[in-house]
């Protein structure tokens, strides 16, 4: 606990003052710390992030990785594959990658981002 700082240190020492045995093991301590301070994966924000996704100045790999992470956060009511594909394709900058993917016309999201990794486009 000596390595913690700020709010985390106050939280840990406060818990320990109320109950000296509150943290049985290091694993329990890490889990409680994570639950207290890790932001929740808000599906509403992820869904909005997907619909507003643009490549911008990022390379294709970073764009595909961002799209994958946003899609993976939506669990309870997943988006259909067509929406994922159209959103991914719409956000790409004009160039050889977009031309290649429009010619291939993938029907599922994995078909969109996979060539970006395998071909090194």
C-alpha positions in Angstrom: 0.0 0.0 0.0 3.0 2.3 0.4 3.2 2.6 -3.4 -0.3 3.9 -3.8 -1.0 7.6 -4.0 -3.8 10.1 -3.9 -7.3 8.8 -3.6 -6.2 5.1 -3.8 -3.9 5.5 -0.8 -6.7 7.3 1.2 -9.2 4.5 0.3 -6.8 1.7 1.2 -5.8 3.2 4.6 -9.4 4.1 5.4 -10.4 0.5 4.7 -7.6 -0.8 6.9 -8.4 1.5 9.8 -12.0 0.2 9.9 -11.0 -3.4 9.6 -7.4 -4.5 10.0 -8.1 -7.9 8.2 -10.1 -6.4 5.3 -7.4 -7.4 2.7 -6.7 -11.1 3.3 -4.4 -11.6 0.3 -2.7 -9.5 -2.3 -5.1 -10.8 -4.9 -8.1 -9.7 -2.9 -6.6 -6.3 -2.4 -5.9 -5.9 -6.1 -9.5 -7.0 -7.0 -11.1 -4.6 -4.5 -8.8 -1.8 -5.7 -9.7 -2.5 -9.4 -13.4 -2.5 -8.6 -13.2 0.8 -6.7 -11.2 2.7 -9.3 -11.5 1.1 -12.7 -14.0 2.9 -14.9 -17.0 0.8 -16.0 -17.2 -0.3 -19.7 -20.2 1.8 -20.6 -22.0 0.1 -23.5 -23.9 3.3 -24.4 -20.6 5.2 -24.9 -19.1 2.4 -26.9 -22.1 2.2 -29.2 -21.9 6.0 -29.7 -18.2 5.7 -30.3 -18.7 3.1 -33.0 -21.2 5.2 -34.8 -18.9 8.3 -34.7 -15.7 6.3 -35.6 -13.4 8.0 -38.1 -9.9 7.1 -39.1 -8.6 10.6 -39.0 -4.8 10.9 -38.8 -4.4 7.3 -37.4 -3.0 4.5 -39.5 -5.2 1.7 -40.5 -4.0 -0.7 -37.8 -4.8 1.8 -35.0 -8.2 2.5 -36.6 -9.0 -1.3 -36.8 -7.8 -1.8 -33.2 -10.0 1.0 -32.0 -13.0 -0.4 -33.9 -12.4 -3.9 -32.4 -12.2 -2.6 -28.8 -15.4 -0.6 -29.2 -17.2 -3.6 -30.6 -15.9 -5.9 -27.9 -17.4 -3.6 -25.2 -21.0 -4.1 -26.5 -22.2 -7.4 -24.9 -25.8 -7.2 -23.9 -27.4 -6.1 -27.1 -24.8 -6.6 -29.9 -24.9 -4.6 -33.1 -25.6 -6.6 -36.3 -22.7 -7.3 -38.7 -24.0 -5.0 -41.4 -24.0 -2.0 -39.2 -20.4 -2.8 -38.0 -19.2 -3.2 -41.6 -20.9 0.0 -42.9 -19.6 2.0 -40.0 -16.1 0.7 -40.4 -16.0 1.3 -44.1 -17.6 4.8 -43.8 -14.9 5.9 -41.3 -11.9 4.9 -43.5 -10.0 7.6 -45.3 -10.0 7.5 -49.1 -7.0 5.5 -50.3 -5.8 2.0 -51.3 -7.2 0.3 -48.2 -10.7 1.7 -48.7 -10.5 0.8 -52.5 -9.4 -2.8 -51.7 -12.1 -3.3 -49.1 -14.8 -1.9 -51.3 -13.8 -4.4 -54.1 -13.8 -7.3 -51.6 -17.1 -6.1 -50.1 -16.9 -8.0 -46.8 -20.2 -9.0 -45.3 -19.0 -9.3 -41.7 -16.8 -7.2 -39.5 -13.9 -9.7 -39.2 -13.7 -9.5 -43.0 -13.1 -5.8 -42.8 -10.3 -5.5 -40.3 -8.5 -8.8 -41.0 -7.0 -7.7 -44.4 -5.7 -4.6 -42.6 -3.5 -6.8 -40.4 -2.6 -9.6 -42.8 -1.7 -7.6 -45.9 0.1 -4.8 -44.1 -2.0 -2.2 -46.0 
